[in-house]
Amino acid sequence: MKKTSKQLPVLFATTILLASSVLSPVVQANEASSSSSETSVTTTSESSSVASTTQSQSSETTSESSASSTSSTNEPSSTSEETPKTEASSSEARATTSEFTEVANIGQIQGEAHESPYNGKKVRVSSVVVTKTDRYGFYAQDIKADGNTKTSDAIYVVSKEKVAVGDRLTIEGEVKEGYMESLSVRPGQQFKKPADSLTVTQLFASKVTKNGTAALPEPVNISDRMPKDIVDNTPTTYDPEHDALDYWESLEGMLTTVKKPRVLGPQYRGDIYLLPAGYQELPLNNIGGVNLRPNAQNTATIPVYVGNKFIAKAKDYFNEDVSGVVTYRSKVYKLEPTKLPDLQDGGLQGEVSKLYPSEDKLTIASYNIENFSANNAAGETPDAKVEKIAKSFINEIHSPDIITLIEVQDNNGSVNDGTVSGVQSGEKLAAKIKQLGGKEYKYTEVAPVDGADGGKPGSNIRVAYLYNPQRVKLVEREAGSSTEAAAFKDGHLVKNPARIDPTNPAFTKVRKSLAAEFEFKGERIVVIANHLKSKLGDDAVYGSKQPAVQNTLAQRIEQGKLLNAFVKEGLKQNPNLKFVLTGDFNDFEFSETAKAVAGNELVNMMLNHDAADRYSYFYRGSNQSLDNIFVSKNIADKTVFSPVHINASFMEEHGRASDHDPVIAQLDFSQKKDDTTPTQPTEPKPSGDSTTSPNRDDKPTKKRILPSTGTTGAEVAVVGLVILSATLLWRKKVTD
């Protein structure tokens, strides 16, 4: 019997029901599998404890004394024959009939400590050889080492006796613990003891007897046993094996060498910092230097006093070993060279920012321009510096829309005559930028109270702004006064610009932070320029107080808390307000200061940047990031950031315009949600994923995973079998 066409829908309905019943378990299994594999994106924060670190100098100008006095460089004579006349036969000191105690060797004078057990006593020591001379005396070292690595085999001898490198001597004199800096004090001048400085064991000679010549001892490879990070974690125990402070002491005055080293940064006050070739014990940055890290001091970096012999920059290197004697000056252990080969050019060039102007992107830079004023007199701001900085704005950082200027002085610089306005200083820079073909910037500031903000006496240092009025608008309101605190009303600044809590004790004798509200593409952005408390006053890393304490840290943390509270209040009144905090925070991206600034409201963009490139400053062997940019979380995922290395690794002879590198952030205000550039290199993600970063606590954005049909082999097979069965059944029925 044939089926009519009216019966076909019934047959197909039956087929669909059959397919549904068979397919249902497969779909349910797929949904369950999708649910179990659904990704939940979480944000992690850096919460590791950061130990105190003081390996940084304030960017503020200091009056630190010169690294060391002028000294000659002598080539060690290792070929001269030893011609001894006398030799101590006992390993113990033996009393003589004279006023001098005879000691077996210099190691016995030095002892296993930072101060000599013979301090204040008169001694006689023989069989020593001159390794280096200078204007105040010479370095002498045992011809035969005592075999004790905890004691130095050398000593500095204060003497007017004319000796030469390689002379074999017997010396009588008084042992004293003193300061190398005191040797250059002229008669009638008063020597001021350096605070928390270590002493150097010295022998003040009353008699020097020459006994022929001797070969020089082989220099010690200073990096072989150098502790890599610890300065002194056991201040009551002398431990050269683990503490760098004690290790240096065990080499005081001795001949040492650094194997074919590379230069880590610019020569400064006669010092260059070196790292041996092939040294891999420390993580290296993108120019072969070492960044300052949490819980570390980078003690493996070796300072060498070279005076003005070299125009040195980062990545330069020596093809031969650098040798010298170990000394201690200006609270730093360093080498006084006996062998200085020619310096090789490492080819390092200044960078150009990769962040270019864009119609819908706001570019904000922070630049510490190092004691800048309109005064071009000697010792102030030369016109050449003004031109260098202006050119860098145009050529290297591509004319940012807003520039926070750090270390702007009043109009006449350090002339202490009551002048407080810095308008002429700022406008001089703006005029030079325009003259060189750059943008026409406007300048704004709030002048400080005379003498109240630190810096060079009379200079009235402050933070200020340059901005391009063709791109951004400074919201028109009356500016705040020197002592008037910035405040919000209805989510906007009452005064513009205005200083943040300028009378708070946390800002005593410190540059006050300055808030300014700008408008860009209909968005309101509050930019806050900062120059927090300097590190002047912290204990010296290689000082007598161990462990060294950051005495200035507490004040910076309080400043950070005030900044965060200000941001929090602004966001409370207007959640759509955008914040950008820039400047010289005089602390590192991992510091407690940075954490106080960020709180839960801000992201430190330096932490999102490549770890090997996180620096804007160089000090005593380490690259470090004093300059940071924080942004509010409501714009963080549309912000990119980068330092631009044009100054910190170079000397003025290379074109350096300041001691800091500028740092730049670019905020994307375009309407395209998929046009956001990630803040750090990431794998491509579907639109809508949250981007994790340190200092962020965004809630995860979960992806909705829908069940799909025909995406697995099992589903295709089931559907195919059902359709085939239904078709065969229908044909059979039709032909029946």
Secondary structure, 3 states (H helix, E strand, C coil): CCCCHHHHHHHHHHHHHHHHHHHHHHHHHHHHHHHHCCCCCCCCCCCCCCCCCCCCCCCCCCCCCCCCCCCCCCCCCCCCCCCCCCCCCCCCCEECCCCCEEECCHHHHHCCCCCCCCCCCEEEEEEEEEEEEECCEEEEEECCCCCCCCCCCEEEEECCCCCCCCEEEEEEEEEEEECHHHHHCCCCCCCCCCCCCCCEEEEEEEEEEEEEECCCCCCEECCCCCCCCCCCCCCCCCCCCCCHHHHHHCCECCEEEECCCEECCCCECCEEEEECCCCCCCCCCCCCCCECCCCCCCCCCEEEECCCCCCCCCCCEECCCEEEEEEEECCEEEEEEEECCCEECCCCCCCCCCCCCECCEEEEEEEEEEEECCCCCCCCCCHHHHHHHHHHHHHHCCCCCEEEEEEECCCCCCCCCCCCCCHHHHHHHHHHHHHCCCCCCEEECCCCCCCCCCCCCCCCCEEEEEECCCCCEECCCCCCCCCCECCEECCEECCCCEECCCCCHHHCCCCCCEEEEEEECCEEEEEEEEECCCCCCCCCCCCCCCCCCCCCHHHHHHHHHHHHHHHHHHHHHCCCCEEEEEEECCCCCCCHHHHHHHCCCEEEHHHHCCHHHCCCEEECCEEECCEEEEEEHHHHCCEEEEECCCCCCCCHHHCCCCCCCCEEEEEECCCCHHHCCCCCCCCCCCCCCCCCCCCCCCCCCCCCCCCCCCCCHHHHHHHHHHHHHHHHHHHHHHHC
